[in-house]
Amino acid sequence: MRRTPIRLLAAGILLVTGATVTPASAAPSRDATTAVKAPALPTKARAGALDATGYWTAEKLRNAIPADLPAGTGTPAEQGTSSGIASKPVAPRAGYKLANDAVPSTAGKLFFTDNGLNYVCSASTINNNYKNLIITAGHCVHSGQGGGWHSNIVFAPAYYNGQSGYGLWNWSQARTFNSWINSSDFTHDQAFVTLQQRNGANLIDTVGGNGLVWGNSQTQPGTRIWGWPAEAPYNGEVPYYCDGSTYAWGGSDAALTCSMNGGASGGPWLKDRIDANLGYVFAVTSRRTTSGTPTLLSTPNTADVKTMFDQMTT
């Protein structure tokens, strides 16, 4: 395992129906999802604001609380046997220049508001036909059982020392599993967020997009996990990564020795990397151990994640 710091210059919501409809007498489907839409953007942002809504300022970004990276034990095995490639990585379109070659443009910080407080997670881009998609943890868009949807969601690709070389991208729609919303089911701690265009450009065209795979085993050699940990000894201002081979933890989790903490939730677990910037996301950071050797945990993407990916049609 290698953890490398990068040191370079550099509220209202509308519910959308889920995917699966079941008879009233049937048990709820664990792969069903629900989405919310962002409020319409104002015609003009406030002076000093960094995003189109006028909400986020440099001070709010700097003071955002690292979202808790929950403690976790192994989850029960409920994996299917199917697997596949949902999408393939794509580089930025010609004419778009990487802002900082050593900071991944396809990963970044995800800022949001929950119960009046500002928080931050990590997230990464995913290539699809609509070119404005990111993946993160379910707990980065919804608080789970007993909680609600988050608001003021923005993505800051390639965040480094208070800046994103690509600006802040406002959310359009967020979607996660009903089993996360209703029962904080960590086997379904995944979410997709569609972002709005920025200055007429699509996110994936601007920064590139990772591929998405599903149904992979818990043991993956050559894995890289990106994140923006923000609890001591980290400060959330620079990205870190952990490299290594994942191993099975409990029934269905993958694990990798890594000391990243709060703020790293939702960061991508990449396999089959094409270069330092692109690869296939097979999982996202969900939990960590709180005793013994520091370890990150995640349930690799299942066919349910592929189904949710197919629902992101805007």
Secondary structure, DSSP 8 states (H G I E B T S, - for coil): -EE----------EEE--S----TTS---TT-EEEEE-----SS--TT-SSTTS---HHHHHH-EE----B---------S--EEEE--B---TT---S-TTS-TTEEEEEEEETTEEEEEEEEEE--TTS-EEEE-GGGTB--TT--B-EEEEEEETEETTEETT--EEEEEEEEEHHHHHH--GGG--EEEEE--BTTB-HHHHH-BBEEEES--S--TTEEEEE---STT--SSS-EEEEE--EEETTTEEEEE----TT-TT-EEEES-SSSS--EEEEE--EE-SSSS-EEEE----HHHHHHHHH---
